[in-house]
Amino acid sequence: MSGNRLEEFAPVFYPKSHAVIGASASERKFGGRFLKTLLNFGYSGKVYPVNPQESEVLGLKTYARVGDIPEPVEFASIAVPARAVPGVVEECLAKGVKAVQILSAGFRELGEEGARMERDLASMAARGLRIVGPNCFGVYCPGGGMTILPGENLSRETGPVGFISQSGGYAVRVPRRADGLGIRFSKAVSYGNACDINECDLLEYFLEDPETDIITGYLEGVRDGPRFFRVLKEVCRTKPVIIWKGGLTQGGARAAQSHTASLSGEEVIWEAVFRQTGAIQVNNLEELLDTTLAFIHLEPQMGRRMCSVGGGGGIGVAAADTWERAGLSVPLFPPELEKKLLAIIPAVGASAKNPVDVGGPFPMPPMLRAVLETVCTDADIDILVVDEIEMASALPGSKQQFRPPELLGETMQIPLDIKNRFGKPVVIVMPVEAVSTDSLESEGERRKIRDFYLQNGIPVYLTKERAAKALANLTGYYRHRNTVLS
Amino acid sequence: MSGNRLEEFAPVFYPKSHAVIGASASERKFGGRFLKTLLNFGYSGKVYPVNPQESEVLGLKTYARVGDIPEPVEFASIAVPARAVPGVVEECLAKGVKAVQILSAGFRELGEEGARMERDLASMAARGLRIVGPNCFGVYCPGGGMTILPGENLSRETGPVGFISQSGGYAVRVPRRADGLGIRFSKAVSYGNACDINECDLLEYFLEDPETDIITGYLEGVRDGPRFFRVLKEVCRTKPVIIWKGGLTQGGARAAQSHTASLSGEEVIWEAVFRQTGAIQVNNLEELLDTTLAFIHLEPQMGRRMCSVGGGGGIGVAAADTWERAGLSVPLFPPELEKKLLAIIPAVGASAKNPVDVGGPFPMPPMLRAVLETVCTDADIDILVVDEIEMASALPGSKQQFRPPELLGETMQIPLDIKNRFGKPVVIVMPVEAVSTDSLESEGERRKIRDFYLQNGIPVYLTKERAAKALANLTGYYRHRNTVLS
């Protein structure tokens, strides 16, 4: 593993000055949109628009060439047509720019001529300038005031998650969707065709980066398989790496070829990579975020003995099926525990076995509290799931009240108290039940309740299946790490 | 298969008079809540509350016993404690009541004494009265003005879907969630412990019922395996049967035992049942609704050659992976078609292969239209998916405009025009991107766009995975049916 990545990548994530080459007043051009986005996001370093046809863009003095800028320039964003890019990068080198991101597309993904240009770029990089891209959306780093091309509204807050994406689209979609779930990023990098900085470099950076605790990625292919394997294995010993590998199927691999010119390789090889490195495989954007949420909120956890407490018999049956299908277990309760629970739950229409059925989706607070306390005290379990217990006063989409509104706060508080008192991971499953156009109010309530838990260290999932996958991924990672390190 | 189920079940679904035994003014009691629910839902037959402690409930004259009602009574809902139920049913028999639903719980699911009471009920049923339940939420039949226990706000509209549920909770949750998606029911029946009317009787009824085109069910166990297999196979020859079987795992089977005293049986046996009958297996509530949506909106369809058109390269890679993983195929386009598409889509940052990448989530309407028309004309495909193309003017959660608002209607119309012109199934994938508490407005827009498509025969799915499962289920059913019948 090579030297000090932190220092090496500082100009990429925290540049003190930033030239936008191809800047224009037209938002219909990438360069115009990017400059406006960067300024609106709140980049606080010096900004120099570069465009030979303009003398001023968005009120900023504009230079014909990067070499004309009278002060030193640490970083440049390049949004000019592909054929002009190598010349521009050459000028950046001459100017002493330390790193650039090339937002332009039209390189390797279009064939041999583009590939040749990329080889030229790579040799320029070797002469002392780092390159992100081409064919990418660039760097999002709230701490450095940097955001990606369509990322004006991404959060300004820094958080523990690093994200690398070979796809520009997902480089935006992942942080945007994550943002609504309270997931904050240290850095997200759309690295596109990776003519210089690639997934391995970024993994090494994130390993060193004290801001990053959890590493996530959307990858289509890797350039150097053996290095990737080595680096990934090393990083996974210290930090979890959650990877969505696109192009695992035949059709997907073909699509990746025309997207980022990636050779996606065989499914079976990638399975071995995940198995042997301990990296966490996820198969879509939802699973990537769900798994990240588990790592953010839950302590390192190897135990897979689930107890779920739900508001209905069918819910319990479905829960047990779901946990077991995901490789989690549903231990039997000891008879004394069942006996204790029978004294708490309703005599009919409920169940004191695991999963517990408290008889309906609106248990009165003292009963719910007593059930959760009792299972946490007496059951040999690792993870507690509060499963489709309604925290609101009415069923979503219904105007009927099932719980007096004054009990809402009391009910909501219970899972949190349990988590704090017993120190066990608590997880909540809370589906979107009110899906109609006219039940947005109810959806708003649900989101508020979700945010309350997310702010208090309790991950919330939309379905049992999604919770199960996230928990299997979390425990799978720590199990592997424990085996490897012990 | 026995006689005329339509006539036999008319008193259950369309009773002209209805006694509510155990009715009370207290909504905290099942009988009180049920009576109010029934009246608010709009039941238009005669209603007779029965309760020896009351002379009037909700303004209705109340009788001490069902035998005291001076007019004939066709149907009775029973919500008295379990031990009083057999006596009440005996009185109903004597009164000439044709069918009852027993909402009370506390029977077979609690042990031998309850099981004995159920056997008594079964022998009363044999003397000329049909029983739904016990331990159930009863019957929802909008055409008959009937609704289940917590079903006051379910739709009053009738639709093509029949639903049977061994779980009371899912008997409410499924129609409620479905309602927001525009899925309407002919009947939904929570049949609980099934001491008389069971899943086989209901399947036979739905087969005959001209109102029902698609049969759905949540089952935990069946009483008579060979009959169930025979009936299910017969019904599947004519109407699709979508079954969520709870309790397939060991833990799930244990939970089903304490929920509805069902012996859920081995996973391997159930796999054979699905394979040999052609019934469609789904594994959760979402898949049940997604699959139903496909059957409602799409014509019978065996072809699995997918073409998806999306707004990004990563989206195309993910799409191909998802279709292939679900057993759908992603055919290569002929070179002439790729050539035609290359003349339409942007020269860089797009792809003319399958899945098509139109270069970004906001294609201009004429370009999107031309791409869809071209693939429908020239590609040998069965199903067209419009995949994460933004129909709105801005990305969810973003205030930046990417498409002039005046083009919104034009863009939205395109998939519909394509469907109408080419007669091919069109499916839309449209995720919830704006998940934050303060982006409800954007979620409202999304739901309106979704409803526009649902009203026009285009199913909309939240993720590619969910679309893929629904389409695999749809085509799988017709493939099986075609094999069996040919």
Interface residues (C-beta under 8 A of the other chain):
Chain A: A82 A105 G106 L110 N135 P150 E152 N153 S165 Q166 S167 G168 G169 Y170 V172 R173 R176 R177 D179 G180 L181 Y218 E220 G246 G247 L248 T249 Q250 G251 G252 R254 A255 A256 S258 H259 T260 N283 N284 L285 E286 G311 G312 G313 G314 I315 G316 V317 A318 A319 A320 D321 T322 W323 E324 R325 S329 V330 L332 A347 V348 G349 S351 K353 N354 P355 D357 P361 L395 P396 G397 S398 K399 Q400 P431 V432 E433 A434 V435 S436 T437 S439 L440 E443 G444 R447 K448 D451 T463 K464 E465
Chain B: A82 A105 G106 L110 N135 P150 E152 N153 S165 Q166 S167 G168 G169 Y170 V172 R173 R176 R177 D179 G180 L181 Y218 E220 G246 G247 L248 T249 Q250 G251 G252 R254 A255 A256 S258 H259 T260 N283 N284 L285 E286 G311 G312 G313 G314 I315 G316 V317 A318 A319 A320 D321 T322 W323 E324 R325 S329 V330 L332 A347 V348 G349 S351 K353 N354 P355 D357 P361 L395 P396 G397 S398 K399 Q400 P431 V432 E433 A434 V435 S436 T437 S439 L440 E443 G444 R447 K448 D451 T463 K464 E465
